[in-house]
Amino acid sequence: MEARAKATFERIAPRKVQIVLDLIRNKPAEEAMAILKFTPKAACEPVAKLLKSAMANAENNYDMDVSRLYVAECSVSQGPTLKRIRPRAHGRAFRINKKTSHINLVLKEME
């Protein structure tokens, strides 16, 4: 039995999210939430929100014990890139790529 949650089109680069996901992979859900709360990374906020959602899914949809949950799988993939233009000297234009992420989280119950 597993509980899933996914966040799509998050406006943060996948490389930044991957660093945070590596911190919480295979950790108990409560410990993962504490790690996210005290880690000073921009990606912690959407990942914490996603973890909270996955815990709620486990409790309400699958009647799992929240105290025995752990982060079984977590992954991030790149979403569509928003392309923006920044004016530069001599009438030139530089492109700014604003990357998005699709984050997946799977919680399972410890045996």
C-alpha positions in Angstrom: 0.0 0.0 0.0 1.3 3.4 -0.9 0.1 7.0 -0.9 1.1 9.3 -3.7 1.1 13.1 -4.3 2.4 15.1 -7.2 2.9 18.8 -7.8 3.1 19.8 -11.4 4.3 23.1 -13.0 6.1 24.3 -9.8 8.0 27.5 -10.7 11.4 26.3 -9.5 14.3 24.7 -11.4 14.5 20.9 -11.1 18.2 21.0 -10.0 17.2 23.0 -6.9 14.4 20.6 -6.0 16.6 17.5 -6.5 19.0 18.7 -3.8 16.1 18.9 -1.3 14.6 15.5 -2.3 18.0 13.8 -1.8 17.8 15.0 1.9 14.5 13.3 2.6 14.6 10.1 0.5 14.0 7.0 2.7 13.5 9.0 5.8 10.4 8.7 8.1 7.7 11.2 7.2 7.9 13.1 10.5 11.7 13.4 10.3 11.5 14.5 6.6 9.0 17.3 7.6 11.5 18.5 10.3 14.4 18.4 7.8 12.3 20.5 5.4 11.3 23.0 8.0 14.9 23.7 9.1 16.7 23.6 5.7 17.2 27.1 4.2 16.4 26.2 0.5 13.7 27.7 -1.7 12.6 24.3 -2.8 11.7 23.2 0.8 8.4 25.1 0.8 6.7 23.3 -2.2 8.2 19.9 -1.1 6.9 20.3 2.4 3.5 21.2 1.1 3.6 18.1 -1.1 4.7 15.9 1.8 1.9 17.2 3.9 -0.5 16.4 1.1 0.8 12.8 0.7 0.5 12.3 4.5 -3.1 13.5 4.3 -3.8 11.2 1.3 -2.3 8.2 3.3 -4.4 8.9 6.3 -7.8 9.7 4.7 -7.8 7.6 1.5 -5.9 4.5 2.6 -6.3 4.4 6.4 -2.5 4.2 7.0 -0.9 5.0 10.3 0.8 8.4 9.9 3.5 7.7 12.5 4.7 4.6 10.5 5.0 6.4 7.1 8.3 6.9 5.3 9.4 8.6 2.0 9.7 5.5 -0.3 10.2 7.3 -3.6 10.7 11.0 -4.6 11.6 12.3 -8.0 11.6 15.5 -10.0 11.4 16.0 -13.7 11.6 19.1 -15.8 8.3 20.8 -16.9 7.9 23.3 -19.7 10.3 26.3 -19.7 8.9 29.8 -19.8 11.0 31.9 -22.2 11.3 35.5 -21.3 13.3 38.4 -22.9 15.6 40.8 -21.1 16.6 44.0 -22.9 20.4 44.6 -23.1 22.7 47.2 -24.5 22.6 48.3 -28.2 19.1 47.1 -28.7 19.9 43.4 -28.1 17.7 41.0 -26.2 18.9 38.2 -23.9 16.7 35.2 -23.2 15.9 34.3 -19.7 14.6 30.7 -19.2 12.3 30.2 -16.3 12.2 26.5 -15.6 9.4 24.5 -14.0 9.3 21.2 -12.2 7.0 18.2 -11.8 7.6 16.7 -8.4 6.4 13.1 -7.4 6.3 11.8 -3.9 5.4 8.2 -2.7 4.9 7.3 1.0 4.8 3.7 2.3 4.1 2.2 5.7 7.0 0.6 7.5 6.7 -3.1 8.2 
